[in-house]
Amino acid sequence: DEEDQENVVQEDEEDDDDVALDMLQHMNVAEKLDYVRRKVNEAKLIIEETMREVKVNAERSDKAEWAISLCNCRIEELEAGIKEESERREKLQRTLDSDIECIEEAKHDVERGKTKLYWLRELREELSSKVKTKKEASSQAEAELESVALKRGEMVMEIEKLRSQRDVFNLRVEFCKEKEASGLVSKEELTCGYREYVAEDIRLATESYSDRLRLKSGGNWTNVYRGRIKHTIVAVKVIGDRLSYEDFGAKVQLLNEIRHPNLPKCILFEYMHNGNLRDNLFTSQRKSRRSKILKWHDRIRIAHQVCSGLGFLHSIKPNPIVHGRLTPSKILLDRNLVPKITGFGLIMHSDQSDTKPDVMAFGVLLLHLLTGRNWPGLLKAMSMNQSSILRDLDQTAGKWPLELAKEFGALAVKCSSVNRGANMDFSTKEIMKELGKIREKADELRIKGGYEEATSSNIDEGDPNDDIPSVFMCPILQEVMKNPHIAADGFSYELEAIEEWLSMGHDTSPMTNLRLDYQILTPNHTLRSLIQDWHSKKAAQASS
């Protein structure tokens, strides 16, 4: 079509040329010139128009090339995007296939879970039925158990009474056996006396004082041996040269006249299978296999029985016997944890009538039983603060009943302050009455249970020393130290307190009770500076 149009245009132009030649032949020169000028101008206009069209076409061509280049870039980007999208679709397809497989597995799991749930519901119903039956049986068993517990409690109280009676009867039976064996008992009259053993009997019983039979657990027992005489286990105490034969005979005679279930036989002791109270009471001393953990009700019973023996000594006429050195190591425990007071008689005299030292020592003993602590500052630190005693109850004794712990602690404070105030006439007889009431309550609470336990939350104290760092406190005085010194055991003490401790003849640590390697005291300047800084901060806080 384009070629036909071009041919038509050429034919029209040729026709115009022919017409123009015919016209020129009939024109004169001036007309020809004028005609030529018009044609030249028309040609110029056509050339200018053509040049404009060429320029416009060139610009259009540039724009077309730029558009083509832009389209090519866009095409490449689209191809890259299409490729990326294809890869993404493939990944999504694979992920979708994987998810479909997981969904199928989940469906199977759900089906299996539904099946299990169905069986579990049936099992739960069956278990609920069994639990209901068990609860009914448990309620019935608890009622029966409570009845049995009450009966058992009554039996325990009866057993305790029978045990005390048994101990007394055993002592009487042993005494009678000894007298019959020595020929000192006649059918007409039974008199108090003691059996004498020859040196050969003692050597045979102790295997010639063998170190293997030497008792070394706690306290100064290095002169006491375990032996067996006539199928009876005894403890043999070797006195040495401290007493003359006359004094020795007089003391043995005095001891023979003392008869009480909580006082042992001398000089051949009845053997105490559970050692002394110190070894059983203090954690650092529990090294022997025979040491036992004493529960709170045992401690109350032991205190009551010790007070009974001590009161018996104080009731002797015309002058009471004062022990003077009553400590946990002087109290022995037999196979049934019945206490026996020892450590008196061969050294102490019966001409002392003031029993206050024994009462004070018994108060300290009550503190030991309550707290399980074994350090010399116990009395000074706690005797005037019942709350501190209750706060430091020995946890190994079990859960102390709050009411009994308070009464026991109050009695300890009362005994330890016998030298001052309204307690100056406090005697073992009065202590015995109060301990008897405490023991009755203890037996009752032990049987029935359901008592309020003594804990840090229900003890009213308001102690101002709660915010004092424990390292600032002297272990002996339980006060903030002013001049701390380090001893051989590694602990820091107030200088005056540790010097007084060492001057009393002690060669053991107040904290660990182990022997000190040396008695040199070293000033603890670092601790002293810390204490001074602490005092300064407290003063600044108080002033602000």
Secondary structure, DSSP 8 states (H G I E B T S, - for coil): -HHHHHHHHHHHHHHHHHHHHHHHHTS-HHHHHHHHHHHHHHHHHHHHHHHHHHHHHHHHHHHHHHHHHHHHHHHHHHHHHHHHHHHHHHHHHHHHHHHHHHHHHHHHHHHHHHHHHHHHHHHHHHHHHHHHHHHHHHHHHHHHHHHHHHHHHHHHHHHHHHHHHHHHHHHHHHHHHHHHHHT---SS----------HHHHHHHHTTT-GGGB--SSSS-TTEEEEEETTEEEEEE--TTSS-HHHHHHHHHHHHT---TTS--SSEEE--TT-BHHHHH-GGGTTSTT-----HHHHHHHHHHHHHHHHHHHT-SSS--------GGGEEE-TT--EEE-S-SSSS-TT----HHHHHHHHHHHHHHHH----TTHHHHHTT-HHHHHHT--GGG---BHHHHHHHHHHHHHHHTTTSGGGTT--HHHHHHHHHHHHHHHHHHHHH----B--GGG-----GGGGS-GGGB-TTT-SB-SSEEE-TTS-EEEHHHHHHHHHTT--B-TTT--B-S----EE-HHHHHHHHHHHHHHHHHHH-
